[in-house]
Amino acid sequence: MTKELSFQDFKVPVPGFGCMSFVHPDANDEESLKVLRRVRESGCTFWDTAAVYGLGSNESLLGRFFKEEKVPLEEIFLASKCGFDIDFEKKIRGDVTNSPEHIRSTLASSTERLGRAPDLYYLHRIDPNTPLEQSITTLKELKDEGKCRYIGLSEPSAATLRKACSIAHIDAIQIEYSPWFTDHETITNLIPTAKELNVTIIAYSPLGRGVLTGKYRDTSKFKKDIRATIPRYNEENYEKNLKLVDEFGKLAEKKGCTAGQLAIAWVMKKGFIPIPGTKNIDRFEENWGSREVELNENDLKGIEMVVEGFKPVGDRYNEDGLSKVGR
């Protein structure tokens, strides 16, 4: 069983919790606050948000929760991100930017919405028009000034991570990783590079945007969210991709847990901190239960055989999304 993992110089309970689900069209603030209360009560204290989630509304929701519940600053390890040009008043998102002015102003506004500084502050995406010497130096300055405790990058290339670490130590990277997507381990060389450089690996979408739970047999539930824009989840491709879902479900049944719990437990076994998100208390309870799943060598071999024998059909982002990752 994996119940704690190292984040740089200390341990955190795992899995963590990603807050992006609270900006889903079907979510509402009062129900989201109930979920956050349960997450906190359970002892899940590694939380993740971003300025771009709901164009500020996700951070504002968390800020409301921290204030209403009088949450001590040290209780929740909180990560947030900058990197998109956002007009928070008009609710308009522009392109990627990593300018020093943007990094500083977005951190200031995020801190105001949250009612506290984030512990970990990421560049959400890499801006090819801003030299890393400027953006990484700015992150390091903010860390030195005490405006965040750790700095990170989300979805960089291995080369960018290596160069960034030559400017200042990068504490964490956030990457997509699940049985549904393992390219950062097998193709891009990002995971081996992070391990070499002592960079903690945070895994978003450890359930393949929910599909590894086995709850979605067709694409009808994807129409309201980001999955509607992603080739891997279109109707033709998704039908083929259900093969992995079905095979994973069989492994979970043999193990006596849910497919989602098996997927999260597998990610944690690799030493990565997963941050599954949900707007539903029952789903959170299921995800949190992954820490009770003990994987032995035979389990791991079975999972690896299924993962290595499956090639997903369709890209993990649309063309615009792909242009912003791995830079």
C-alpha positions in Angstrom: 0.0 0.0 0.0 1.2 3.5 -0.8 -0.1 6.1 1.6 2.7 8.7 1.5 5.2 9.8 -1.1 8.1 12.2 -1.0 7.8 15.8 -2.3 11.3 17.1 -2.2 12.3 17.2 1.5 9.1 15.9 3.1 6.3 13.4 2.8 2.7 14.0 1.6 -0.4 11.8 1.9 -1.4 10.4 -1.5 -3.3 10.5 -3.7 -3.6 14.3 -3.9 -6.6 16.2 -5.1 -7.0 18.1 -8.4 -9.6 20.9 -8.2 -10.3 21.5 -11.9 -13.5 19.4 -11.9 -15.2 22.2 -9.9 -15.4 24.3 -13.1 -17.3 21.7 -15.0 -20.7 23.1 -16.3 -22.5 20.6 -14.1 -20.7 21.6 -10.9 -22.0 24.2 -8.4 -20.2 25.9 -5.6 -22.2 24.6 -2.6 -21.8 21.0 -3.7 -18.1 21.6 -4.4 -17.6 23.0 -0.9 -19.1 19.8 0.5 -16.6 17.8 -1.5 -13.7 19.9 -0.2 -14.9 19.4 3.4 -14.8 15.6 2.9 -11.4 15.8 1.2 -10.0 17.7 4.1 -11.7 15.4 6.7 -10.1 12.4 5.0 -6.6 13.7 5.4 -6.0 14.4 1.7 -3.9 17.6 1.9 -2.1 17.9 -1.4 -4.3 20.1 -3.5 -3.9 21.5 -7.0 -5.5 24.5 -8.8 -4.6 27.1 -11.4 -5.4 30.7 -12.3 -6.9 29.5 -15.7 -9.4 27.1 -14.1 -12.6 29.0 -14.4 -10.5 32.0 -15.2 -10.0 32.7 -11.5 -13.2 31.2 -10.2 -11.6 27.9 -9.0 -9.1 29.8 -6.9 -11.9 32.0 -5.5 -13.8 28.9 -4.5 -10.8 27.6 -2.6 -10.3 30.9 -1.0 -13.9 30.9 0.2 -13.4 27.4 1.6 -10.2 28.3 3.4 -11.9 31.4 5.0 -15.2 29.8 5.9 -13.6 26.7 7.4 -10.8 28.6 9.0 -8.2 26.2 7.5 -4.7 26.7 9.0 -2.2 27.7 6.4 0.1 24.7 7.1 -2.7 22.1 6.8 -3.1 22.2 3.0 -0.2 22.0 0.6 -1.5 24.0 -2.2 -0.3 24.3 -5.8 -1.3 26.8 -8.4 -0.2 27.9 -11.9 0.3 30.9 -14.1 1.2 31.0 -17.8 -2.0 32.0 -19.7 -2.8 35.6 -20.5 -6.1 36.1 -18.7 -8.5 39.1 -18.4 -10.1 38.1 -15.1 -12.7 40.8 -15.2 -14.0 40.0 -18.7 -13.3 36.3 -18.3 -11.2 36.0 -21.5 -8.3 33.7 -21.9 -5.5 34.6 -24.2 -2.4 32.7 -25.3 0.5 31.4 -23.3 2.9 33.9 -21.7 5.7 33.5 -19.3 6.9 37.1 -19.1 8.2 38.2 -15.7 5.4 40.8 -15.4 2.8 38.1 -16.0 4.3 35.6 -13.5 4.4 38.2 -10.8 1.0 39.8 -11.4 -0.7 36.4 -11.7 0.8 35.1 -8.5 -0.3 38.3 -6.7 -3.9 38.0 -8.0 -3.9 34.2 -7.2 -2.8 34.9 -3.7 -5.6 37.5 -3.3 -8.2 35.0 -4.6 -6.9 32.2 -2.5 -6.5 34.3 0.6 -3.0 32.8 1.0 0.1 32.1 -1.1 0.4 28.8 -2.9 3.1 26.5 -1.6 4.0 25.3 -5.1 3.9 27.6 -8.2 4.1 26.3 -11.7 4.4 27.7 -15.2 1.3 26.0 -16.6 2.7 25.9 -20.1 6.1 27.0 -21.6 6.1 30.2 -23.6 8.6 29.9 -26.5 8.7 33.7 -26.9 10.1 34.3 -23.4 13.6 33.1 -22.6 13.8 30.6 -19.8 16.5 32.7 -18.3 13.8 35.3 -17.6 10.9 33.1 -16.6 12.8 30.7 -14.4 14.8 33.5 -12.8 11.5 35.2 -11.9 10.1 32.0 -10.3 13.4 31.7 -8.3 13.1 35.3 -7.1 9.5 34.7 -6.0 10.6 31.7 -4.1 13.5 33.6 -2.5 11.1 36.4 -1.6 8.8 33.9 0.3 5.9 34.3 -2.1 5.9 30.6 -2.8 7.9 27.7 -1.3 8.5 25.6 -4.4 8.5 26.1 -8.1 7.5 23.8 -11.0 6.8 23.4 -14.7 3.7 21.7 -16.2 4.2 19.7 -19.4 7.7 20.8 -20.4 10.0 18.9 -22.7 12.9 17.0 -21.2 15.3 19.6 -22.8 13.4 22.5 -21.3 13.4 20.9 -17.9 17.1 20.3 -18.0 17.8 23.8 -19.1 15.5 25.2 -16.4 17.3 23.2 -13.7 20.6 24.7 -14.9 19.1 28.2 -14.0 17.3 27.2 -10.7 16.3 23.9 -9.2 12.8 22.9 -10.4 11.0 21.2 -7.5 8.2 19.5 -9.5 6.8 18.8 -12.9 3.2 18.2 -13.5 2.5 15.8 -16.4 -0.3 13.6 -17.8 0.4 10.1 -16.7 -1.9 7.0 -16.5 -2.2 3.5 -18.0 -3.9 5.5 -20.8 -0.8 7.7 -21.5 2.8 6.7 -20.7 4.7 8.5 -23.4 6.7 10.6 -20.9 8.2 7.4 -19.6 8.7 5.6 -22.9 9.1 8.2 -25.6 9.7 11.8 -24.5 12.4 10.9 -21.9 10.8 13.5 -19.5 10.3 11.1 -16.6 13.9 9.8 -16.6 15.2 13.3 -16.9 13.1 14.4 -13.9 14.3 11.5 -11.8 17.9 12.3 -12.7 17.5 15.9 -11.7 15.6 15.2 -8.4 12.3 16.7 -9.7 9.2 15.4 -8.1 6.6 14.1 -10.6 3.0 15.0 -10.2 0.5 13.1 -12.4 -2.7 14.7 -13.6 -5.4 12.7 -15.3 -4.3 9.4 -13.6 -7.7 7.9 -14.7 -7.4 9.0 -18.3 -9.9 11.8 -17.7 -12.2 9.4 -16.0 -12.4 6.7 -18.6 -10.4 4.1 -16.7 -13.1 3.9 -14.1 -15.2 2.0 -16.7 -18.2 4.3 -16.1 -18.3 5.6 -19.6 -19.3 3.1 -22.3 -19.9 5.8 -24.9 -19.1 9.4 -25.6 -22.4 11.0 -24.7 -21.2 12.3 -21.3 -18.2 14.1 -22.9 -20.2 16.7 -24.8 -19.9 19.4 -22.1 -16.2 19.2 -21.2 -12.7 19.2 -22.7 -13.0 15.6 -23.8 -15.3 16.7 -26.6 -12.4 18.4 -28.2 -9.8 15.6 -27.9 -9.4 13.0 -30.7 -8.8 10.1 -28.3 -12.3 10.6 -27.0 -14.2 11.0 -30.3 -16.8 8.3 -31.0 -14.8 6.3 -33.6 -11.6 6.3 -31.6 -13.2 5.8 -28.2 -14.8 2.6 -29.2 -11.4 1.1 -30.0 -9.8 2.6 -26.8 -12.4 0.8 -24.6 -10.2 -2.3 -25.1 -7.8 -0.9 -22.4 -10.7 0.0 -20.2 -12.0 -3.5 -20.4 -8.7 -5.2 -19.8 -8.0 -3.0 -16.8 -11.4 -3.8 -15.4 -10.6 -7.5 -15.5 -7.4 -6.9 -13.6 -9.2 -4.9 -11.0 -11.9 -7.5 -10.5 -9.2 -10.1 -9.9 -7.6 -7.8 -7.4 -10.8 -7.0 -5.6 -10.8 -3.3 -6.2 -12.2 -0.9 -8.7 -10.5 -0.1 -12.0 -10.0 3.5 -10.9 -8.3 2.4 -7.6 -6.0 0.0 -9.5 -4.9 2.8 -11.9 -4.2 5.3 -9.1 -2.4 2.7 -7.0 -0.2 1.8 -10.0 0.7 5.4 -10.5 1.6 5.8 -6.8 3.6 2.6 -6.9 5.9 4.2 -9.5 6.5 7.0 -7.0 4.5 9.7 -8.8 1.9 11.8 -6.9 -1.4 11.5 -8.6 -4.0 14.3 -8.4 -7.3 12.8 -9.5 -10.2 15.3 -9.3 -13.9 14.9 -9.0 -17.0 16.9 -8.1 -18.6 14.0 -6.4 -18.0 12.8 -2.8 -18.6 9.1 -3.6 -16.0 9.3 -6.4 -13.5 10.9 -4.1 -14.0 8.2 -1.5 -13.3 5.6 -4.2 -10.2 7.4 -5.3 -8.9 7.8 -1.8 -9.4 4.1 -1.3 -6.6 3.5 -3.8 -4.2 3.9 -0.9 -5.4 0.6 0.6 -4.6 -1.4 -2.6 -1.4 -3.5 -2.2 0.3 -4.3 -5.5 2.6 -7.3 -5.6 5.1 -8.2 -8.3 2.5 -10.4 -10.2 0.0 -7.5 -10.1 2.6 -5.1 -11.6 3.6 -7.6 -14.3 -0.1 -8.0 -15.3 -0.6 -4.3 -15.4 2.5 -3.7 -17.5 1.5 -6.4 -19.9 -1.8 -4.7 -20.5 -0.4 -1.2 -20.8 2.5 -2.2 -23.0 0.2 -4.2 -25.3 -2.2 -1.3 -25.9 -1.7 1.5 -28.3 -4.3 4.3 -27.8 -6.0 5.6 -30.9 -6.1 9.4 -31.3 -4.1 12.2 -29.8 -4.4 13.2 -26.1 -5.1 16.8 -27.1 -6.5 18.6 -30.1 -4.1 20.4 -32.4 -4.0 23.6 -30.3 -3.5 21.7 -27.1 -0.7 19.6 -28.5 1.1 22.8 -29.7 1.3 23.9 -26.1 2.8 20.8 -24.5 6.3 19.4 -24.7 7.9 22.8 -25.4 
